[in-house]
Amino acid sequence: MIKLSAVALFTFIAIFLLDRNWRVLPPSIHEYMPQHHSGLIVTDITIKECSSLSSLSKCHIESSDEWQRIDKDLHLGRSWFSHAYIHVCRKKEEELTADDSVVVDVSVGRLNPSPATAKNPDGDQNKKWEMRPLGLWILRSARRKASDSKTTVTAVDVLFGDDASEARDGWQIMGAPLLVGAGRHVPSAHITVRRGGQREPKKPQLRVDDNGRFKIMQVADLHLSTGVGVCRDSIPDSYHGGPCEADPRTLDFVTRVLDEERPDLVVLSGDQINGDAAPDAQSVSCAEDIINQSIHIYI
């Protein structure tokens, strides 16, 4: 029994290492291995520009059902005729063919990203960055094991505003804003990606302190906007000697209250976003990130 167990353990380790490095198992068996990625994997990203002046200009890709459009106009509907949408092609790992490549890195800029900064998990330095519209660059790998990497891109989104901050766990803004060129009246657009699988949020187990007290702080009606926002009240006319910017002033107030009160639990009970000045809800989540950094929860 000991010899049989040792042989079985050695065989499993050998198959695990071979499959991790060279994907020797068929997809029907590989999907039960620990390194298998059970979610969708991004195989391509592009941006589709269109104009409402032309009936031949389409804002979506019609060539394949695998392409999904992120329904956030990069112009935020503020351009008279021009529109632009990010399109993402995603597949399950077991559906990948020999012709498919997996997106392993994303960058934004006018110039080709330096190969030295390429985060290619399969170590293939011959891979080239592929240019897409509006300054978008993607790096793809055709190696089978690339789909199992924790750095593989699995989801794509867009955030707006110069002060955009990614508060979602596992997500990251990729460099500079996209080169939309829609004018100053349109907030800058940032592409953000998620690597690996969707992470479960951490849920702390709250408990009453030894003194028998449990302080709850309620935060409501912040009305945050995309960008710094505009103060509506007449007092004060300025903030720290400059123009009164609503969002920084509101977050500074919330941060000071949190530091002074030091609550055990903070409840956000609604109206956190100003619908008139926040066309994209995720872009305002930077406020949640700042608030979470200031919350003190004692377990």
C-alpha positions as CSV (number, residue, x, y, z in Angstrom):
1,M,0.0,0.0,0.0
2,I,2.8,2.4,0.8
3,K,4.6,1.7,-2.5
4,L,1.3,2.0,-4.4
5,S,0.6,5.3,-2.7
6,A,4.0,6.6,-3.4
7,V,3.7,5.7,-7.1
8,A,0.3,7.3,-7.4
9,L,1.6,10.5,-5.7
10,F,4.6,10.7,-7.9
11,T,2.5,10.1,-11.0
12,F,0.1,12.9,-10.0
13,I,2.9,15.3,-9.4
14,A,4.6,14.4,-12.7
15,I,1.3,14.9,-14.6
16,F,0.6,18.1,-12.8
17,L,4.0,19.6,-13.7
18,L,3.8,18.4,-17.3
19,D,0.3,19.8,-17.7
20,R,1.2,23.1,-16.1
21,N,4.2,23.7,-18.4
22,W,3.1,22.0,-21.6
23,R,-0.6,21.2,-21.3
24,V,-0.3,17.5,-22.1
25,L,-3.8,16.6,-20.9
26,P,-6.9,17.0,-23.1
27,P,-9.3,19.8,-22.2
28,S,-11.9,17.4,-20.8
29,I,-9.4,16.2,-18.2
30,H,-7.4,19.5,-17.8
31,E,-10.5,21.3,-16.6
32,Y,-10.4,19.2,-13.4
33,M,-6.8,20.2,-12.6
34,P,-6.1,22.9,-10.0
35,Q,-4.4,25.3,-12.4
36,H,-7.4,25.3,-14.8
37,H,-9.1,28.6,-15.2
38,S,-12.9,28.0,-14.9
39,G,-14.0,31.5,-16.2
40,L,-13.8,33.3,-19.5
41,I,-10.5,34.4,-20.9
42,V,-9.9,37.5,-23.1
43,T,-8.5,36.5,-26.6
44,D,-8.7,40.0,-28.2
45,I,-9.5,43.6,-27.6
46,T,-10.3,46.4,-30.0
47,I,-12.1,49.7,-30.3
48,K,-14.8,50.4,-32.8
49,E,-15.4,54.0,-33.9
50,C,-18.5,55.1,-35.7
51,S,-20.4,58.1,-36.9
52,S,-24.1,58.8,-36.8
53,L,-23.8,60.7,-40.1
54,S,-23.1,57.6,-42.1
55,S,-25.5,54.7,-42.3
56,L,-22.6,52.4,-43.2
57,S,-20.7,53.2,-40.0
58,K,-21.5,50.6,-37.3
59,C,-20.8,50.8,-33.6
60,H,-20.5,47.1,-33.2
61,I,-18.7,44.2,-34.8
62,E,-20.9,42.0,-36.9
63,S,-18.4,39.4,-38.0
64,S,-18.6,37.1,-34.9
65,D,-20.9,36.4,-32.0
66,E,-17.8,36.0,-29.7
67,W,-17.3,39.8,-29.6
68,Q,-19.0,41.6,-26.7
69,R,-19.4,45.4,-26.7
70,I,-18.8,47.4,-23.5
71,D,-21.8,49.6,-23.6
72,K,-20.0,52.8,-22.5
73,D,-19.5,55.4,-25.2
74,L,-16.0,56.7,-24.9
75,H,-17.4,60.1,-25.9
76,L,-20.1,59.7,-23.2
77,G,-22.7,60.8,-25.8
78,R,-21.4,64.4,-25.7
79,S,-20.0,64.4,-29.2
80,W,-22.5,65.4,-31.9
81,F,-21.8,62.6,-34.4
82,S,-18.8,60.5,-33.2
83,H,-19.0,57.4,-31.0
84,A,-16.5,54.8,-29.9
85,Y,-16.9,51.5,-28.0
86,I,-14.4,48.9,-26.7
87,H,-15.1,45.4,-27.9
88,V,-13.8,42.3,-26.1
89,C,-13.6,38.7,-27.4
90,R,-13.8,36.1,-24.6
91,K,-13.8,32.3,-24.6
92,K,-13.8,29.5,-22.1
93,E,-10.4,27.8,-21.7
94,E,-11.8,24.5,-23.0
95,E,-13.1,26.2,-26.1
96,L,-9.7,27.7,-27.2
97,T,-8.4,26.4,-30.5
98,A,-4.8,26.3,-31.9
99,D,-5.6,29.6,-33.7
100,D,-6.5,31.5,-30.5
101,S,-4.2,33.7,-28.6
102,V,-4.7,34.9,-25.0
103,V,-4.3,38.5,-24.0
104,V,-1.6,38.7,-21.3
105,D,-1.0,42.4,-21.1
106,V,-2.5,45.8,-22.1
107,S,-1.0,49.2,-22.5
108,V,-2.1,52.7,-23.7
109,G,0.2,55.2,-25.4
110,R,1.3,56.7,-28.7
111,L,4.5,54.6,-28.8
112,N,5.0,50.8,-28.9
113,P,5.5,49.7,-25.3
114,S,9.0,48.6,-24.5
115,P,9.6,44.8,-24.6
116,A,11.4,45.1,-21.3
117,T,8.1,46.0,-19.6
118,A,6.1,43.2,-21.2
119,K,4.5,41.0,-18.6
120,N,4.3,37.9,-20.7
121,P,3.8,34.9,-18.4
122,D,5.1,32.3,-20.8
123,G,8.4,34.0,-21.2
124,D,8.3,34.2,-24.9
125,Q,10.2,37.4,-25.8
126,N,9.4,37.1,-29.5
127,K,5.8,38.2,-28.9
128,K,5.0,41.6,-30.3
129,W,2.7,44.2,-29.1
130,E,-0.3,44.7,-31.4
131,M,-1.7,48.1,-32.1
132,R,-5.4,48.9,-31.8
133,P,-7.2,52.2,-32.3
134,L,-7.0,55.2,-29.9
135,G,-3.5,54.3,-28.6
136,L,-4.5,50.8,-27.3
137,W,-1.8,48.1,-27.4
138,I,-2.3,44.4,-26.5
139,L,0.2,41.6,-25.9
140,R,-1.1,38.1,-26.7
141,S,0.4,34.6,-26.3
142,A,-0.5,31.5,-28.3
143,R,1.0,29.1,-25.9
144,R,-1.6,26.8,-24.3
145,K,-0.4,27.2,-20.8
146,A,-0.8,31.0,-21.0
147,S,-4.6,30.7,-20.3
148,D,-3.8,29.2,-16.8
149,S,-1.7,32.1,-15.6
150,K,-3.0,34.3,-12.8
151,T,-1.9,37.4,-14.9
152,T,-4.1,36.5,-17.9
153,V,-6.6,39.1,-18.7
154,T,-10.2,37.9,-18.0
155,A,-12.3,41.1,-18.1
156,V,-12.2,44.6,-19.4
157,D,-14.0,47.8,-18.4
158,V,-13.8,51.6,-18.9
159,L,-13.5,54.3,-16.2
160,F,-13.9,58.0,-16.8
161,G,-12.3,61.1,-15.3
162,D,-8.8,62.3,-14.6
163,D,-9.2,61.2,-11.0
164,A,-10.4,57.7,-11.8
165,S,-9.3,55.1,-9.3
166,E,-9.9,51.4,-9.5
167,A,-11.5,50.2,-6.2
168,R,-12.5,46.7,-7.4
169,D,-10.3,43.9,-6.1
170,G,-8.2,42.3,-8.9
171,W,-8.8,45.2,-11.3
172,Q,-6.1,47.7,-12.5
173,I,-6.1,50.8,-14.7
174,M,-3.7,50.4,-17.6
175,G,-1.6,53.5,-17.9
176,A,-2.6,56.7,-19.6
177,P,-6.1,57.6,-20.9
178,L,-7.2,56.4,-24.3
179,L,-6.5,58.9,-27.1
180,V,-10.2,59.6,-27.7
181,G,-9.8,63.3,-28.7
182,A,-13.4,64.2,-28.0
183,G,-12.5,67.6,-26.5
184,R,-12.1,69.0,-23.0
185,H,-15.8,68.8,-22.3
186,V,-15.6,64.9,-22.3
187,P,-13.9,63.3,-19.3
188,S,-10.8,61.2,-20.1
189,A,-11.4,57.5,-20.6
190,H,-9.2,54.8,-19.0
191,I,-9.2,51.1,-19.8
192,T,-9.1,48.9,-16.8
193,V,-8.6,45.1,-16.8
194,R,-9.1,42.2,-14.3
195,R,-6.5,39.5,-14.1
196,G,-7.3,36.0,-13.0
197,G,-10.6,34.9,-11.6
198,Q,-13.2,37.0,-9.8
199,R,-12.2,37.3,-6.2
200,E,-14.7,36.9,-3.3
201,P,-14.9,40.0,-1.1
202,K,-13.5,39.7,2.3
203,K,-16.2,39.8,5.0
204,P,-14.9,40.6,8.4
205,Q,-16.5,39.1,11.4
206,L,-17.7,42.0,13.5
207,R,-17.8,41.8,17.3
208,V,-18.5,44.1,20.2
209,D,-15.4,45.5,22.0
210,D,-14.5,44.5,25.5
211,N,-16.1,47.8,26.8
212,G,-19.5,46.6,25.4
213,R,-19.8,49.4,22.8
214,F,-20.3,49.1,19.1
215,K,-20.3,52.3,17.1
216,I,-22.1,52.5,13.8
217,M,-21.6,55.4,11.4
218,Q,-24.1,56.1,8.6
219,V,-22.9,57.8,5.4
220,A,-25.5,58.9,2.9
221,D,-26.3,61.5,0.1
222,L,-22.6,62.1,-0.8
223,H,-23.7,62.7,-4.5
224,L,-20.2,62.1,-5.9
225,S,-19.6,62.8,-9.6
226,T,-17.2,61.8,-12.3
227,G,-14.3,64.2,-11.8
228,V,-14.0,66.7,-9.0
229,G,-17.6,68.0,-9.1
230,V,-19.0,71.4,-8.6
231,C,-20.1,73.0,-5.3
232,R,-23.7,74.0,-5.4
233,D,-23.9,75.8,-2.1
234,S,-23.0,79.5,-1.8
235,I,-21.0,78.9,1.4
236,P,-18.1,78.5,1.3
237,D,-17.1,80.2,-2.0
238,S,-13.7,78.7,-1.9
239,Y,-11.8,75.7,-0.5
240,H,-8.3,76.1,0.8
241,G,-7.9,79.3,-1.1
242,G,-8.9,77.8,-4.4
243,P,-12.1,76.9,-6.3
244,C,-14.6,74.8,-4.3
245,E,-14.4,71.3,-5.8
246,A,-17.3,69.3,-4.4
247,D,-15.9,65.7,-4.4
248,P,-12.5,66.4,-2.7
249,R,-14.2,68.6,-0.1
250,T,-16.8,65.9,0.6
251,L,-14.2,63.1,0.9
252,D,-12.0,65.2,3.1
253,F,-15.0,65.7,5.4
254,V,-15.8,62.0,5.5
255,T,-12.2,61.1,6.2
256,R,-11.9,63.5,9.1
257,V,-15.1,62.2,10.6
258,L,-13.9,58.6,10.3
259,D,-10.6,59.5,11.9
260,E,-12.3,61.3,14.8
261,E,-15.2,58.9,15.4
262,R,-13.3,55.6,14.7
263,P,-16.5,53.6,14.1
264,D,-16.6,49.8,14.2
265,L,-19.0,49.7,11.2
266,V,-19.7,52.1,8.4
267,V,-22.9,51.8,6.5
268,L,-23.3,53.5,3.0
269,S,-27.1,53.9,2.8
270,G,-27.7,55.3,-0.6
271,D,-27.5,58.3,-3.0
272,Q,-23.7,58.1,-3.1
273,I,-23.6,59.0,-6.8
274,N,-24.9,62.2,-8.5
275,G,-26.9,61.0,-11.5
276,D,-26.6,64.3,-13.3
277,A,-22.8,64.4,-13.1
278,A,-21.9,60.7,-13.0
279,P,-22.7,59.1,-16.3
280,D,-20.7,56.0,-15.3
281,A,-21.3,54.5,-11.8
282,Q,-18.0,52.5,-11.7
283,S,-16.0,55.6,-12.3
284,V,-17.2,57.1,-9.1
285,S,-16.1,54.1,-7.1
286,C,-12.9,55.9,-6.4
287,A,-14.8,57.5,-3.5
288,E,-15.4,54.0,-2.1
289,D,-11.7,53.3,-2.3
290,I,-10.8,56.4,-0.4
291,I,-13.5,55.8,2.2
292,N,-12.4,52.2,2.7
293,Q,-8.8,53.3,3.3
294,S,-10.1,55.5,6.1
295,I,-12.5,53.1,7.8
296,H,-11.2,51.6,11.0
297,I,-12.8,48.2,11.8
298,Y,-11.7,46.5,14.9
299,I,-12.3,42.8,15.1
